[in-house]
């Protein structure tokens, strides 16, 4: 082995030793420790970084409160949604659009090949493309969030929230969220059921006994757009 090859081999050996998964004395991977290294931690309001719990067929996306308390805030980021594999919706095709109307031919080496693409004209084909692109679409099943109030009954705004600390544990599937609403602490723990389309949350705060913290549910009507948070 030449010196150059030996040096390359030595470097690869060091890299493998540094990045190889941790193993116990029996040579088995400590999977809990391995997964635990990938916890997600959030300490501020970031509309591009909501967290989700789910089971592969159902997903529930939350904001920094651990529920869907400020859906309008996230409209221009990653929307908060509740979706499942069976939840689909379509608007009636009252104009009788057909898939063929969404096609446009392109010449490939002397052969006309149809593709369904975004078409601007004529108007009929443009509307056909938009309808077929939007339908069917996943249905936002509903919003479950916190309604946080001041003593005078006015809502607590996102900018009045501080000391945000949120963690997603990929090993347990738990989202743990804590924050200060004004001067009062709020703690929320959120799970998704492993098999059913169901979430469970535990909410702890002095605001509960004062009637200043309530769970709100809302059911947006589908719009066909990228998010449905208006209701």
Rosetta blueprint (number, residue, H / E / L):
1 X L
2 X L
3 X H
4 X H
5 X H
6 X H
7 X H
8 X H
9 X H
10 X H
11 X H
12 X H
13 X H
14 X H
15 X H
16 X H
17 X H
18 X H
19 X H
20 X L
21 X L
22 X L
23 X E
24 X L
25 X L
26 X L
27 X L
28 X L
29 X E
30 X L
31 X H
32 X H
33 X H
34 X H
35 X H
36 X H
37 X L
38 X L
39 X L
40 X E
41 X E
42 X E
43 X L
44 X L
45 X L
46 X L
47 X L
48 X L
49 X L
50 X L
51 X E
52 X E
53 X E
54 X E
55 X L
56 X L
57 X L
58 X E
59 X E
60 X E
61 X E
62 X E
63 X L
64 X L
65 X L
66 X L
67 X L
68 X L
69 X L
70 X L
71 X L
72 X H
73 X H
74 X H
75 X L
76 X L
77 X L
78 X L
79 X L
80 X L
81 X L
82 X E
83 X E
84 X E
85 X L
86 X L
87 X L
88 X E
89 X E
90 X L
91 X L
92 X L
93 X L
94 X L
95 X L
96 X L
97 X L
98 X L
99 X H
100 X H
101 X H
102 X H
103 X E
104 X E
105 X E
106 X E
107 X E
108 X E
109 X L
110 X L
111 X E
112 X E
113 X E
114 X E
115 X E
116 X E
117 X L
118 X L
119 X L
120 X L
121 X L
122 X L
123 X H
124 X H
125 X H
126 X H
127 X H
128 X H
129 X H
130 X H
131 X H
132 X H
133 X H
134 X H
135 X L
136 X L
137 X E
138 X E
139 X L
140 X L
141 X L
142 X L
143 X E
144 X E
145 X E
146 X E
147 X E
148 X E
149 X E
150 X L
151 X L
152 X L
153 X L
154 X L
155 X E
156 X L
157 X L
158 X H
159 X H
160 X H
161 X E
162 X E
163 X E
164 X E
165 X E
166 X E
167 X E
168 X E
169 X E
170 X L
171 X L
172 X L
173 X L
174 X E
175 X E
176 X E
177 X E
178 X E
179 X E
180 X E
181 X E
182 X L
183 X L
184 X E
185 X E
186 X E
187 X E
188 X E
189 X E
190 X E
191 X E
192 X E
193 X L
194 X L
195 X L
196 X L
197 X L
198 X L
199 X E
200 X E
201 X E
202 X E
203 X E
204 X E
205 X L
206 X H
207 X H
208 X H
209 X H
210 X L
211 X L
212 X L
213 X E
214 X E
215 X E
216 X E
217 X E
218 X E
219 X L
220 X L
221 X L
222 X L
223 X L
224 X L
225 X L
226 X L
227 X L
228 X L
229 X L
230 X L
231 X L
